[in-house]
């Protein structure tokens, strides 16, 4: 029987509690809570697929990065470090992110495809994003993708 990502998180949480690893246990607890919250959202309770769990973990990791930036700008280095550590811990559960070169190649192919379909200039942004988003889902952050698309459409 294959283990789901959610059950792996639960097992890791139990291990972290036994090892008295406060950072890991609190981070995993918060992430599992976010997953549960997502499961009970809507009209009826459901079990999330691994892909949906990955989306929740991605969202949580992004929250940690943004919080770390905010704390760093606010002069609260200790809190920023903790948020950064939590974000790195969550990143360990996510698929490896695309390098800048790999991302640029995928976007360049999508731009060529959009141009072949008749989309030109800055207005082609939506068409290109529609083509490239399914290919990079979970492998690159939306902001990074949008920046590369914008750069390639202008240049």
N, C-alpha and C positions, 0 to 999 in steps of 0.2 A: 504494500500500500504506500502510495506516495504521500509525503507530508505536505500540507499546505503552508503557505507563507505565514498565515495567521498562527498556525500551531507552532511553527518554528519560533515566532516572536514570543509565544507563551512559554515555550521550553527555555528560550534564552532569558526570559524574565525570571523564571524559577531558578535558573542557574545563577543569575546576577544577585537574587535575594540570598541564596545560600552562601555566595561568596562575599556578601555584604558590600557589593559594589553599588553605592548609592546613586551615582550618576547614571549608570546603565539601567538600574531598576526603575528609577523615576522616569527616565526618557521612554523606556519600553512601556511602562504603565500608561503614560500620557498618549502614546501612539495607539495602544490597544483600545484605550477609551475612545479615541477619535474613530477607530475602525468600528467599534460597537455603535457609536453615535450614528455613523453612516449607515450601518445595517438596519437601525430602527427608524431612520428617516423615511418619510413617505407614508403610504397607506398601510403597508404590512411589513413585518420583520422578514429579512432575508439574509442568506449567507453570502458574503462578498466573494467574488472569484479572486484568484491571485492577481490578475490585472487590476482589478478595482482596489485591492489592498495596496498594490504598488502605487496607484494614484494617490491614495491617502498618505502613504509614507513620503511620497514626493512633496505633497502639500505641506506636511509637517516639517520636512527638512528645509523647505523654502522659508517657512515661518521662522525657523531657527536662524537661518542666514540673515534674514531681514532684521530680526530682533538683535542679533549680534552687531550688525551695522549700526542700528539705532543706539544701542548701549555704548558702542565705541564713540560715536559722535557726541553722545551725552556725557562723555568722560567717565563712564562706569566700566572700566577695563575688566574688573573681576567678573561682573555679570556677562560682559561680552564674551569672555573666554569660555564661560560655562555654556552659553548658547552655541558658540562655535563647536565646542566639544560634542554637544548633543547632536548638532547637525552632521558632524563627521561620523558619529556613531550610526545615525540613521542612513547616511550615504552608503554604509557597508551593506545594507539590505537592497540597495537599488542597483540596477544594471549599470555597467561601466558607461560613463558619459562619452559621447563622441568627441574626438579631438577637433580642433579648429579646422584642420585640413579636411578631415572626413566630412564635417558639417558643410564646409564650403563646396565640396564636390557634389554632395546631395542637392544643395540649393542651386548650384549652377545647372545641374540636369533639370531641375524643376523649372528654372527660369527659361531654359531652352524649350521645354515642353509647353510652357505657358505662351511663349512667343510664337511657337508653331500654331497654337490655337488662336492666335490673333491678339493676345494681350500685350500691350506696349507701355513703356514708361512707368511712372510711379503708381498709376492706376492698376497696374498688373499685380500689385502687392497681394491683394486678396486671392487672386487666382493662384499665385505661386504658393502662398501659405496653405491653400486648400490641397495642393498637390504634395507639398513637402511634410506637412504635419503628421499624416499617418505613418510616414517612413521614419520619422525621428521621435515618435511618441515614446516618452520615458527615457530617451537617450540624450536629449538636449533640452534645456530650458527654453520656454517660449520666447523670452526676451532676447536670448542669444540668437535664436533662429531668425526672429524679426530683424535684428540688427544686420545679420549677414544678407538676408533678402534685400533689405533697403540698400546696402552697400553695393550689391551686385546689380540691382536695377538702375542705380545712378551711374555706375561705372560701366 
